[in-house]
Amino acid sequence: MPVPATLIKPFDLLPPDRATAVLVGRLEVPGVGPHLVVVREDRLLDVTAELGPTMSDLLDHADPAGAATAAAGSGSWDLEEVLEASLAGSVDRPHLLAPVDLSALKAAGVTFARSMVERVIEEQAKGDPAQALALRGRLGDTVQAATRVRPGSAEAAAIKERLVAEGLWSQYLEVGIGPDPEIFTKGQPLSAVGVGAQVGVLARSTWNNPEPEVVLACSSAGRVVGATLGNDVNLRDFEGRSALLLTEAKDNNASCALGPFIRLFSGDFTLDALRATDVSMRVVGEDGFSVEAVSHVAEMSRTFEELVGHAHGDHHQYPDGFVLFTGTMFAPTEDRDAPGEGFTHHRGDHVLIANHALGTLVNEVTHSETAPPWTVGVRALVANLAGRGLLR
């Protein structure tokens, strides 16, 4: 189903300073296959043969932004037409894919204090939103005390001892203020969907939500070379019942969205500049319901570098690079269907995730069981690139 024109216009998908931003992505050309592209004025420049053939190749370049800026290209597409096709869900026209391919899809959890509190409540409620309402009042002050300490510090350890004695310690507090953050696999390479595509929640889930996040694009050496936006779709009822259900809560068909482009670090756009930005989110339902929220990246309890260091290093390598979701503070509590039940998705919801430096990622919510199936894996990609003579 197309994204309504009343929600967003094609060029609103791009950051306001797109003229100076180095934006790279992946374009699906029907009947041909995926292309590596660079935004160049009002065109999408094909740099597949020059810098690719995969995004993993480009992210491993010694100077990705410099290479993308200098690329001559071998053809181009009208940028507005591609953005329009992507928003319309027109798979029979050139349209944007998720901007990563072979990179591992990794995620960090519980990196914001507000999210940590909600995860504790979610766990204590065993996935029941009605119980969560009462728990917010009972646990709020005690758990909030844990949000004001530096993770892994002596003060954090002392708070842990006090909470254990009170019977309030939680696995979410462990990763929120303990020495080690939560790092997990969000999905498999090539399983993410792009802008305009449907995102999926399991039909049998009754409590779920989007998770708007900054996503770091990292080389195989663990160097952060750019960033994009992501929706780490989550099933709160599944994860709340048991942490051992995390994979079933997080990794389903169409449950990971990325895009619209990766912005490579160059000029004034740096990791420090990204730290000073906000991520806003709006959910608009066909039932007239809407909710908005803003995450201030600077309020993360751990640094980007710390999270990347826990994902990659002597203990774990990623030969094809990786992207890292850096966590969200969005855990909606607004009632939607009935008093005390909080927020959950309806089919047909549109989720808009925006950042001044990265643009806007928009997707429509459906059930994972009815979303377009994931059919293009590594074998299919390699076969396509080989058939086009692009493998060196």
N, C-alpha and C positions, 0 to 999 in steps of 0.2 A: 504494500500500500504506500503511495507517495507521501512524503513529508509535506504537510500543508504549507502553502506559500505564505500563510499568515504567521507561521512560526519562525521562518528563517528564509532569507534570500540567498542565492548561490554564493555571492562574494562575501557574505557574512560568515561563511565557513573559514575564511582566512583571517589571519591577524591584521589589524589596521596598518601595520608597517610592512605589509607583504612586499612592497617594492624593494626593500633592502634585506628582507629575511631570506635565508637560504632554506627553501622548503623542498624536500624530496619525498617521493611516494611510489606507489605501485599502481599501475593502470592495467585493467583487464580489457583487451581488445577481443571481442567475440570472434571465434573462428581462428584466432592466432595464438593468444595466450598472454601472460603477464609481461609488462614492460616496466623498466625502471625509469622514472621521470623526474624532472626538475622543473619547478615553476619558474618561468622566465617571462616576465611582464604578463601578458594575457594569454600565454601559450603554455602547454606542457611539452617540454623538450624530451625526446627519447634519447636516453643515454645508456641503454641496455648494453650495447656492444662495447661502448667506450669505458664505462665505469662498473659494469655488472659482471655477470648477468643477474646477480641477486643483490638484495639490499644488504645482506651479510657481507658481501664483497665490498660494497661502498663504505659501510661502517668500519671496516678494517683498514681502509685507506689511511696512509700517514697523515693526510690532511683532507678529510672528507668534504668540508665546506669549500676549501680552495679548489678541489677537483670538480665539485659540482658547479661552482661559479665559472670555472674556466672551460667546462665541457662544450664542445661544438655541437654535439647531437647529430642524429641522423634522420630527423623527422619531427613533427610536432602535431599537437591537437589543440583545438580551441578550448581554453580553460573553462570558460563559462558553460559551454556545451557539456563538458565532462561533469562539472559540478551539478548542473541541472539533471543530467542522467542519473547521477549518484543519488540525489535527493528523491528522484522519481522511482528509484528501485528498478531502473530499466537495464536489465542484464543483456539485452540485445543491442545495446550501444556501448561504446567505450565508457567505463565507469571505474571509480576508485575502489581498490581493495584495501585491506589493512596494510599499513606501510611497512610491515616486516614479513619476512618469509622463513628463513632457516633459523633465525634467532630463537633461543629458548624463551618461553613465556614464564617469567618468575614474578613473585609478588611478596611484598612485605606487609604484615598486618599489625594492627594495634599500634600505630605510630602517632596517633593523636589522642589527647587525654579524653575528649568527649567520646570518641569511638571506644576507648578502653572501658569507660564507665558503662556504656551501653552493652558491650560484650559481656561484662560481668553480670549485668542484669539479665541479658539473654540466656546466659548459662544457668543462672539460678532459677529462671522461669521455665527451664527445660523446653524452650521453644514455644511457650504459651504466651501470646501477647497480652491477655487479660491479667495474668499473674505479674507480668512485667510492669504494669501500671502501678501496682501496690509496692513492688520492690523498689521502684525509683524513689519513692518517698522514704522507705526504710533504710536503704543502703547508700543513698546519695551522698550524705555528708561524710560518712566513713571512707567510702571509696574515693571521693573527690580529694581527700587529703593526700592520696597517693599520686595525684596528677601534678603536684607541684614540686616533685623531686627529679633529680637527674637520674636516668636509668643506669643501673649498675653501681650507684654510689653507696657509701656507707649509710647515708640517711634512708635510701631506698630499702636497704637490707633491714634496717631497724623497723621500718613500717611493715615490711613483710612479716617479721616476727610478731608484731602486734596484731596484725590481721589474722595470722594463723591461730593465735591464742583466742581470738574472738570468733573463730570458725568462718571467717569471711575471705580467706585466701582463694584465689582463682587462677586457673591456667592463663587467663587473659592479663591478670596483674603480673604474672611471671614474665610474660614477653613484653608487657608494657613498661615495667620499671626494673626488670631483672637485667642481668648482664648480656643476655642474648635475645635479639629480636626474632620475631616470627618471619621465616623465609619459606615460602612454599611454591610449588609449581602450579601456576594458574591453568595452563593448558598445554597442548602439544604444538610444536612448530607447524605453522600454516593453518591452525584451527581458528585464529581470530578473524572476526568480521570487521568490515570497514564502515565508513560514514554512509548513512542512508540505508544500511542493511538492517534486518531484524535482529534483535537480541532475544535470547530465550531464557525462560524460567521453567522448571518442571511443572507440569500440569497439576501434580498432586501436592505441590507446595502451597501453603496457605499464608505464609509470612515471608516476604522477600523484598528486596530493594536494590536500587542501583548503588554503585560505589564510585563516585567521580574521583579520578586520581591523575596526578602527574606521573608519567611513565618515562623512565630514563632509557635511552638507547645506548647500549654499551658494546664495545668491540670485543673480540675474542681475548684481548689482553686485559679486559676489565676496565678500559678507559671509557668514561662517559663522554660521548661525542655529540649528543643531541637529546631531544625530548619530544614527546607527543602526549596526547590525551588518551585516557582509557576509562572504560566502564568495567569494573571488576564485579559483575553481577553476582549477587549473593542470596542464598536461601537461608534466612535467619532461623526458620523453624528447624531445618536439618542441622545446622551447626550448633544451635542451642541445645538440641537433644544430646549431642555427643561430639566432642572434637574429632573423634575418629570418623565422623561423617563429613569432614571438611572437603574431601575430594568430591563427594556427591553434591555438596553445597556449592562448590565453586566451578567444577569442570564438567560442563554439559554442552550439548550442541548449541552453538551461537551464544555462549555465556561470557565471551570475552570480546570486547569491541575496542579498536584502536584507530586513531586517526585525528583529523583527516590526512595530515602529513607529519613527517618527522622534521622538526626544525633543527638544523645543525648549528652548533655553537660557532658564532662568528661576530666580529665587531662588538657591539654593546650587549649582545645576547650571550650570557655566560651562565655558569652554574650559580654564581652568586646572584645574578639578576633574576634567575628563575626562583630562587629562594624568597625573593621579595614580592612575588606575585600571589594572586588569589585564584582559586578554582571555584567557579559558580556553577550551580546546577538548577535546572527547572524540569519538573515533571508535569506534563499536561495530559489529562485523560479525556477520553471520549465522553465520560460522564460529567464533564465540567470541573472535575477536581483538579487542583494544581497545588504544587508545593515548590518552594524555592529555598536554597541554602547557599552559603558561601564558606569555603575552607581557606584559611589563611596559611599558606605553605610555611611561613615562618614559625607557626605554632607547633610544628612537628617536634616530637620529643627526641628524635635522633636525627643526625645530619644525613644528607644524601650519601656522603662518602662512607659513613659508618655502615649504612645499609648495603651499599655496593660491596664493601669489604667483607661483610658476612655472607654475601651471595657468591663471591668469586675470590679466589686466592689459592694458596698452596693446598687448601683442603678441597677445592672444587674448581674445575675449569670448564669453559664452554667454547669448544673449537669454532663454532659458528656464531659466536657472540650471544648476547641475551638482552632482553628488555626487562626492566624492573618496575612494577607498580609500586609506588612509594607510600600507599596507605591513604585513608580518607577519614575525615572527621564527621562525615554525613551518616547519621543513624536516625532516620525520621521517626518521630513519635506522634505526629499529628494523626488524629483519628480520621479514617476514611469511610469505612463501611458501617461501623457501629461504635458507640462510646466505649473507650477502654481497649479497643482492638488495635489501635495504632495504624501505621501505614503498611499497605502491601500493594504490589502491582496489579493492574488489570490489563488484560490483552488490549492492545490498541493505544496504550500509553506511549507518549513520545518523550524521550529523555534527551535534554540538551545540556551538554557539559562544555563550559567555555573558560578560556584563559586568554588574557590580553596578548600574550606572546605566542600562543600556540593555535589560536583559532577556536572553532567550535566543532564538537563531535555530536552528531544527532542520530538517534536510532529509535525504531519502533519496537515495543515489547510484544512478544508472542510466547507461545509455549515451545520449549525445546523440541518436543515431539513433533511439532508441525512446522518448525522453521526449516528453511532449505537445508538439506543434509550436507554435511561436510564430505566432499568427494575428492578434492585435490590435495593429496599428501605429497611426501617427498618423492616417491617413485614417479608420480604423475608429473611433478615439476621437472625432475631431471629428464624424463622422456621428452617433455615439451621443449626444453632448452636444447637438448641434443638434436631433436628433429629440426630445430631452427638454426643449427650450426653455431650455437652460442657458447658451448662448453670448450674451454681451453685446456 
